[in-house]
Amino acid sequence: MPIVDSYLARYRNLNSEVMSKYQKLTNALSEVDREVSAIYHEIEKLDLTETCGHAAAVMLQQVLHRRRVIKGELAQLLPLFRALNGQCSKVIQKHREQAAKNDEIRRSLNVTLTIEDIGGIRL
């Protein structure tokens, strides 16, 4: 088996995992944004007293803290997401092209050795 196959498998897995986490975080951010909006609407409707206003502010603050944590995670994941997004399929396609060329050359030269057959190479 070519050495690169294990790297490509890990690359695909990383891409898949990053895309999944990114989607989950964006969904969580949307949910928290809906919570913020709902609290705003409740505050609009209420006849605010000092106690009620404080309770609403505390509730809003808790949701906003959750929102901040989610946005922080998204901000840290975004560079990796952008680097991988759309690139994974290009990398895999390039690998396939190179593998096909290599196979063609090896067949034309009747090369049957594999990398495992070559001693003394530490990979």
C-alpha positions in Angstrom: 0.0 0.0 0.0 1.4 3.4 -0.9 2.6 5.5 2.1 0.4 8.4 1.1 -2.8 6.4 1.5 -2.7 6.6 5.3 -2.0 10.3 5.1 -5.0 10.8 2.7 -7.2 8.8 5.0 -6.3 11.0 8.0 -6.6 14.1 5.8 -10.1 13.1 4.8 -11.0 12.3 8.4 -9.7 15.7 9.6 -11.6 17.4 6.9 -14.8 15.6 7.8 -14.4 16.2 11.5 -13.7 20.0 11.0 -16.7 20.4 8.7 -18.9 18.5 11.2 -17.7 20.6 14.2 -18.1 23.8 12.2 -21.7 22.9 11.3 -22.5 22.0 14.9 -21.0 25.2 16.2 -22.9 27.3 13.6 -26.1 25.5 14.5 -25.4 26.1 18.2 -24.8 29.8 17.5 -28.1 30.1 15.6 -29.9 28.5 18.5 -28.3 30.8 21.0 -29.1 33.8 18.8 -32.8 32.7 18.8 -32.6 32.5 22.6 -31.3 36.1 22.7 -34.0 37.2 20.4 -36.7 35.5 22.5 -35.3 37.2 25.7 -35.4 40.6 23.9 -39.0 40.0 22.9 -39.9 39.1 26.5 -38.2 42.2 27.8 -40.2 44.3 25.3 -43.5 42.9 26.5 -42.8 43.1 30.2 -43.7 45.9 32.5 -40.2 46.0 34.0 -39.7 46.3 37.7 -36.3 46.4 39.3 -36.5 42.8 40.3 -37.9 41.6 37.0 -35.4 43.7 35.0 -32.5 42.3 37.0 -33.7 38.7 36.4 -34.0 39.4 32.7 -30.5 41.0 32.6 -29.1 37.9 34.4 -30.8 35.6 32.0 -29.6 37.6 29.0 -26.1 37.7 30.4 -26.0 33.9 30.8 -27.1 33.3 27.2 -24.7 36.0 25.9 -21.8 34.2 27.8 -22.7 31.0 26.0 -22.8 32.8 22.8 -19.4 34.3 23.4 -17.9 30.9 24.0 -19.4 29.4 20.8 -18.2 32.4 18.8 -14.7 32.0 20.3 -14.6 28.4 19.2 -15.9 29.2 15.8 -13.2 32.0 15.4 -10.5 29.5 16.3 -11.8 26.8 14.0 -12.5 29.2 11.0 -8.9 29.3 9.7 -8.7 25.5 9.6 -12.2 25.3 8.1 -11.3 27.8 5.4 -8.0 26.0 4.6 -9.7 22.6 4.2 -13.0 23.7 2.7 -13.0 22.9 -0.9 -9.3 21.9 -0.8 -9.8 18.3 0.2 -11.4 17.2 -3.0 -8.7 19.0 -5.0 -6.0 17.2 -3.0 -7.6 13.8 -3.5 -8.1 14.5 -7.2 -4.4 15.5 -7.6 -3.4 12.3 -5.7 -5.5 10.2 -8.0 -3.9 11.8 -11.1 -0.4 11.3 -9.7 -1.2 7.7 -8.7 -2.5 6.9 -12.2 0.6 8.4 -13.8 2.8 6.4 -11.4 0.9 3.2 -12.2 1.2 3.8 -15.9 5.0 4.4 -15.7 5.5 1.4 -13.5 3.5 -0.9 -15.8 5.4 0.4 -18.9 8.7 -0.3 -17.2 7.6 -3.6 -15.7 8.3 -2.5 -12.1 6.6 -4.8 -9.6 8.4 -3.7 -6.4 6.5 -1.9 -3.7 7.9 0.5 -1.1 7.7 -2.3 1.4 9.9 -4.5 -0.8 12.8 -1.9 -0.5 14.9 -2.5 2.5 16.8 0.2 4.4 14.2 2.9 4.0 12.8 4.2 7.2 9.5 5.9 6.8 
